[in-house]
């Protein structure tokens, strides 16, 4: 493989990394309070027997709830809600 192609592939892979680093937690909170509180109160996120055990599974659950509610969030909005929930309740690294 030639060096320029390898550099481009590496940069592309780095660019698809964790988008939660750039998430807007404030927007995530607003979206969560507007859309999620009809089914979930904060005790859902703090209970001992919660099923979400990783950041990836948290994002998957946010996507599942979005789909169930018929929302049409952009990926960035899903990231925002995931980041808000993680920062406020889950604390995954």
Residue frames as a rotation matrix with the C-alpha (Angstrom) as fourth column:
UNK 1
0.591 0.807 0.000 0.00
0.807 -0.591 0.000 0.00
0.000 0.000 -1.000 0.00
UNK 2
-0.173 -0.682 0.710 1.38
0.590 -0.649 -0.480 3.42
0.789 0.336 0.515 -0.84
UNK 3
-0.745 -0.301 -0.596 2.06
0.667 -0.318 -0.674 5.92
0.014 -0.899 0.437 1.93
UNK 4
-0.883 0.452 0.124 -0.46
-0.441 -0.891 0.106 8.66
0.159 0.039 0.987 0.91
UNK 5
-0.082 0.887 -0.455 -3.27
-0.296 0.414 0.861 6.12
0.952 0.205 0.228 0.76
UNK 6
-0.207 -0.083 -0.975 -2.32
0.771 0.600 -0.215 4.76
0.602 -0.796 -0.060 4.18
UNK 7
-0.966 -0.162 -0.203 -2.36
0.252 -0.777 -0.577 8.28
-0.064 -0.608 0.791 5.60
UNK 8
-0.595 0.803 0.033 -5.81
-0.639 -0.497 0.587 8.96
0.488 0.328 0.809 4.13
UNK 9
0.053 0.598 -0.800 -7.20
0.147 0.788 0.598 5.72
0.988 -0.149 -0.046 5.51
UNK 10
-0.519 -0.335 -0.786 -5.75
0.802 0.126 -0.583 6.46
0.295 -0.934 0.203 8.94
UNK 11
-0.986 0.163 0.018 -7.22
-0.162 -0.950 -0.266 9.97
-0.026 -0.265 0.964 8.98
UNK 12
-0.297 0.929 -0.220 -10.61
-0.529 0.031 0.848 8.64
0.795 0.368 0.483 7.87
UNK 13
-0.002 0.252 -0.968 -10.60
0.550 0.808 0.209 6.06
0.835 -0.532 -0.140 10.66
UNK 14
-0.800 -0.324 -0.505 -9.65
0.600 -0.416 -0.684 8.68
0.012 -0.850 0.527 13.22
UNK 15
-0.862 0.492 0.119 -12.47
-0.449 -0.852 0.271 10.87
0.235 0.180 0.955 11.98
UNK 16
0.019 0.906 -0.424 -15.02
-0.311 0.408 0.858 8.16
0.950 0.116 0.290 12.65
UNK 17
-0.777 -0.415 -0.473 -13.95
0.304 0.411 -0.859 7.84
0.551 -0.812 -0.194 16.27
UNK 18
-0.365 0.632 -0.684 -15.95
0.921 0.138 -0.363 8.74
-0.135 -0.762 -0.633 19.32
UNK 19
-0.386 0.306 0.871 -18.30
0.379 -0.808 0.451 11.54
0.841 0.504 0.195 18.25
UNK 20
0.603 0.627 -0.493 -19.49
0.692 -0.103 0.715 11.83
0.397 -0.772 -0.496 21.83
UNK 21
-0.296 -0.790 -0.537 -16.39
0.918 -0.390 0.067 13.93
-0.263 -0.474 0.841 22.52
UNK 22
-0.971 -0.053 0.235 -17.99
0.149 -0.898 0.415 16.74
0.189 0.437 0.879 20.52
UNK 23
-0.232 0.966 -0.112 -21.52
0.812 0.256 0.525 16.20
0.536 0.030 -0.844 21.84
UNK 24
-0.578 0.201 0.791 -23.63
-0.333 -0.943 -0.004 19.07
0.745 -0.265 0.612 23.16
UNK 25
-0.815 0.200 -0.545 -24.64
0.537 0.613 -0.579 17.95
0.218 -0.764 -0.607 26.65
UNK 26
-0.762 0.552 -0.337 -26.96
-0.217 -0.709 -0.671 20.95
-0.610 -0.438 0.661 27.13
UNK 27
-0.347 0.630 -0.695 -28.87
-0.912 -0.053 0.407 20.06
0.220 0.775 0.593 23.95
UNK 28
-0.645 0.048 -0.763 -28.93
0.014 0.999 0.051 16.42
0.764 0.022 -0.644 25.07
UNK 29
-0.899 0.324 -0.294 -30.55
0.321 0.033 -0.946 17.42
-0.297 -0.945 -0.134 28.35
UNK 30
-0.514 0.732 -0.447 -33.20
-0.695 -0.661 -0.284 19.47
-0.503 0.164 0.848 26.53
UNK 31
-0.343 0.358 -0.869 -33.97
-0.720 0.493 0.487 16.61
0.603 0.793 0.088 24.12
UNK 32
-0.802 -0.008 -0.597 -34.09
0.286 0.873 -0.396 14.08
0.524 -0.488 -0.698 26.97
UNK 33
-0.827 0.502 -0.252 -36.43
0.104 -0.304 -0.947 16.21
-0.552 -0.810 0.199 29.06
UNK 34
-0.384 0.700 -0.602 -38.70
-0.871 -0.492 -0.017 16.96
-0.308 0.518 0.798 26.11
UNK 35
0.004 0.357 -0.934 -38.90
-0.823 0.532 0.200 13.42
0.568 0.768 0.296 24.71
UNK 36
-0.481 -0.357 -0.801 -37.80
-0.037 0.921 -0.388 10.82
0.876 -0.157 -0.456 27.25
UNK 37
-0.947 0.035 0.319 -39.39
-0.321 -0.157 -0.934 11.96
0.018 -0.987 0.160 30.50
UNK 38
-0.011 0.994 -0.107 -42.83
-0.970 0.015 0.242 10.82
0.242 0.106 0.964 29.36
UNK 39
0.624 0.182 -0.760 -41.63
-0.167 0.981 0.098 7.22
0.764 0.066 0.642 29.84
UNK 40
0.082 -0.742 -0.665 -38.60
0.773 0.468 -0.428 7.56
0.629 -0.479 0.612 32.13
UNK 41
0.952 -0.035 0.305 -37.93
-0.207 -0.805 0.556 9.47
0.226 -0.592 -0.773 35.29
UNK 42
0.223 -0.969 0.108 -34.41
-0.860 -0.248 -0.446 9.85
0.459 0.007 -0.888 36.66
UNK 43
0.188 -0.128 0.974 -34.75
-0.739 0.635 0.226 6.69
-0.647 -0.762 0.025 38.76
UNK 44
0.986 0.158 0.054 -34.63
-0.073 0.699 -0.711 4.70
-0.151 0.697 0.701 35.49
UNK 45
0.577 -0.816 -0.030 -31.02
-0.213 -0.115 -0.970 5.72
0.788 0.566 -0.240 35.06
UNK 46
-0.205 -0.693 0.692 -29.89
-0.858 -0.213 -0.468 5.21
0.472 -0.689 -0.551 38.65
UNK 47
0.745 0.560 0.363 -31.52
-0.666 0.653 0.361 1.89
-0.035 -0.510 0.859 39.58
UNK 48
-0.030 -0.806 0.591 -29.24
-0.681 0.449 0.578 -0.96
-0.732 -0.385 -0.563 40.61
UNK 49
-0.057 0.078 0.995 -30.61
0.323 0.945 -0.056 -3.47
-0.945 0.318 -0.079 38.11
UNK 50
0.481 0.242 -0.843 -30.23
-0.599 -0.612 -0.517 -1.29
-0.641 0.753 -0.149 35.02
UNK 51
0.765 -0.065 0.641 -29.49
0.389 0.840 -0.378 -3.18
-0.514 0.538 0.668 31.81
UNK 52
0.854 -0.478 0.205 -27.18
-0.076 -0.505 -0.860 -0.63
0.514 0.719 -0.468 30.20
UNK 53
0.799 -0.589 -0.123 -23.61
0.410 0.384 0.827 -1.64
-0.440 -0.712 0.548 31.06
UNK 54
-0.328 -0.928 0.179 -21.46
0.796 -0.170 0.581 0.31
-0.509 0.333 0.794 28.57
UNK 55
-0.421 0.099 -0.901 -21.38
-0.261 -0.965 0.016 3.54
-0.868 0.242 0.432 26.60
UNK 56
-0.939 0.059 -0.338 -22.08
-0.319 0.217 0.923 1.62
0.128 0.974 -0.185 23.38
UNK 57
-0.606 0.766 -0.213 -25.13
0.752 0.640 0.161 -0.06
0.259 -0.062 -0.964 24.88
UNK 58
-0.289 0.482 -0.827 -26.33
0.444 -0.698 -0.562 3.31
-0.848 -0.530 -0.012 26.21
UNK 59
-0.671 0.004 -0.742 -26.20
-0.558 -0.661 0.501 4.79
-0.489 0.750 0.446 22.71
UNK 60
-0.906 0.360 -0.223 -28.01
0.099 0.691 0.716 1.73
0.412 0.627 -0.661 21.34
UNK 61
-0.419 0.780 -0.465 -30.73
0.878 0.218 -0.426 2.17
-0.232 -0.586 -0.776 23.97
UNK 62
-0.382 0.251 -0.890 -31.11
-0.070 -0.967 -0.243 5.86
-0.922 -0.030 0.387 23.12
UNK 63
-0.849 0.048 -0.527 -31.50
-0.529 -0.062 0.846 4.88
0.008 0.997 0.078 19.45
UNK 64
-0.780 0.584 -0.223 -34.07
0.545 0.810 0.214 2.23
0.306 0.045 -0.951 20.40
UNK 65
-0.277 0.685 -0.674 -36.12
0.674 -0.362 -0.644 4.73
-0.685 -0.633 -0.361 22.38
UNK 66
-0.592 0.001 -0.806 -35.86
-0.419 -0.855 0.307 7.29
-0.688 0.519 0.507 19.58
UNK 67
-0.920 0.219 -0.326 -37.21
-0.201 0.451 0.870 4.73
0.337 0.866 -0.370 17.13
UNK 68
-0.608 0.710 -0.356 -40.00
0.794 0.561 -0.236 3.63
0.033 -0.426 -0.904 19.47
UNK 69
-0.176 0.519 -0.837 -41.15
0.412 -0.733 -0.541 7.22
-0.894 -0.439 -0.085 19.89
UNK 70
0.466 0.348 0.813 -41.00
0.871 -0.023 -0.490 7.83
-0.152 0.937 -0.314 16.13
UNK 71
0.603 -0.354 -0.715 -38.46
-0.105 -0.923 0.369 10.62
-0.791 -0.147 -0.594 16.50
UNK 72
0.799 -0.392 0.456 -36.17
0.564 0.226 -0.794 11.50
0.208 0.892 0.402 13.63
UNK 73
0.749 -0.590 -0.301 -33.05
-0.159 -0.601 0.783 12.68
-0.643 -0.539 -0.544 15.38
UNK 74
0.613 -0.719 -0.327 -29.80
-0.505 -0.038 -0.862 13.27
0.608 0.694 -0.387 13.57
UNK 75
0.363 -0.581 -0.728 -26.83
0.587 0.750 -0.305 11.20
0.723 -0.317 0.613 14.77
UNK 76
-0.615 -0.637 0.465 -25.55
0.101 -0.648 -0.755 14.30
0.782 -0.417 0.463 16.55
UNK 77
-0.002 0.707 0.707 -28.75
-0.828 -0.398 0.395 14.57
0.561 -0.585 0.586 18.59
UNK 78
0.826 0.195 -0.529 -28.49
0.034 0.919 0.392 10.90
0.563 -0.342 0.753 19.56
UNK 79
-0.122 -0.956 -0.268 -24.90
0.637 0.132 -0.759 11.60
0.761 -0.263 0.593 20.61
UNK 80
-0.485 -0.015 0.874 -26.05
-0.410 -0.879 -0.242 14.64
0.772 -0.476 0.420 22.60
UNK 81
0.556 0.766 0.324 -28.63
-0.691 0.209 0.692 12.65
0.462 -0.608 0.645 24.57
UNK 82
0.682 -0.379 -0.625 -26.19
0.422 0.903 -0.087 9.80
0.598 -0.204 0.775 25.09
UNK 83
-0.399 -0.897 0.192 -23.52
0.387 -0.354 -0.851 12.21
0.831 -0.265 0.488 26.34
UNK 84
-0.187 0.420 0.888 -25.99
-0.719 -0.674 0.167 13.92
0.669 -0.607 0.429 28.68
UNK 85
0.830 0.554 -0.068 -27.18
-0.382 0.653 0.654 10.63
0.407 -0.517 0.753 30.17
UNK 86
0.401 -0.761 -0.510 -23.64
0.614 0.637 -0.467 9.38
0.680 -0.126 0.723 30.52
UNK 87
-0.527 -0.646 0.552 -22.38
0.070 -0.681 -0.729 12.56
0.847 -0.346 0.404 32.17
UNK 88
-0.159 0.579 0.800 -25.36
-0.817 -0.532 0.223 12.86
0.554 -0.618 0.558 34.49
UNK 89
0.630 0.608 0.483 -26.04
-0.774 0.543 0.326 9.24
-0.064 -0.579 0.813 35.43
UNK 90
0.978 -0.097 -0.183 -23.95
0.049 0.967 -0.251 6.45
0.202 0.236 0.951 33.94
UNK 91
0.603 -0.794 0.075 -20.39
-0.685 -0.468 0.558 7.80
-0.408 -0.388 -0.827 34.11
UNK 92
0.786 -0.373 0.494 -18.92
0.514 0.838 -0.184 5.36
-0.345 0.398 0.850 31.57
UNK 93
0.033 -0.862 -0.506 -15.39
-0.101 -0.507 0.856 6.13
-0.994 0.023 -0.104 30.40
